[in-house]
């Protein structure tokens, strides 16, 4: 089930879903941004951290293009690992 914040993650868990999907699009939309890379990677990490802290379910994160290049994608992956 898709989750874009801690509340939606908790609802999905209580509904019986076995895992969560956190996409850049849904997180950006929940923050009031368009799907045009307006939300930063740090905002994505903060949102994923709230999702992870709200549930025991595994979370698959879809950051799409890696925020520009390989180095940004590698930094994002490192920060996501630290968030969990």
N, C-alpha and C positions, 0 to 999 in steps of 0.2 A: 504494500500500500504506500502511496506517496505521502510524505510528511514534509512540511515546510517550516514548522516550528515545534516547540515542545508540546503545545496543546494538541496539535494534530497527531503527533507521535503517540501521546497518551491515549487519545481516542482510538487510534488504530490498534494499539495494543489491547485495550479493553474490548474491542470488537472481535478479537481473536486472530488478527493477522500474525503471521510468523516472521515477517521481515519488513523493512521499510526502504523506500527509495527517496532520496533527497536530491532533487534536480536544481541546477542553477536557475532555470526558468522560474520554477515555483517559489524558490527562496527569494529571488529578485522581485518577483511580483508581490510577495507578502511584505516586502520592505518598501514597496511603492515605486519600484524602478521598472523601466521597460526592459524587454529582453534584448538589450543592445550593449551588453558588457558594462552596464552602469554600476552595478553592484561590484564592489571590490572583492578580491580573494579573501581578505581578512573578514569582511562581512559574511561571506559564505562559511568560513571556518567558525565564526561565532554562532551562526545559526545552527550548524551541524553539532556544535558542542552542546547547545541547548536541547537539541533533539536527543542526542546520546545520553544526556543527564536526565532526561524525562522518561526513559524506557529501558528495558532490558533487551529489547529486540536488536538484531543486527541491522546495520544501516549501510546501504550502498549509496555512494555519493557520485553524482554525475556532473563534473565541472566543465564538460564540453571541451572547448579548445585550449584549456590549460592556462588561460589568461595571458595569451600572447606568445609565449615561446617555451622552449624546453626548461630553461632555468626557472621561470615562474611556475611551471607545472611541477617541477621537482620541489620547489619551496612549498607550494600548496600541499603536496603529498606529505611532506615532513610535518607541516603544521597540523594537518588532519590527524596524523598518527599521534601527535602530542595531545590533541584535543580529546582523544579517547583514552 
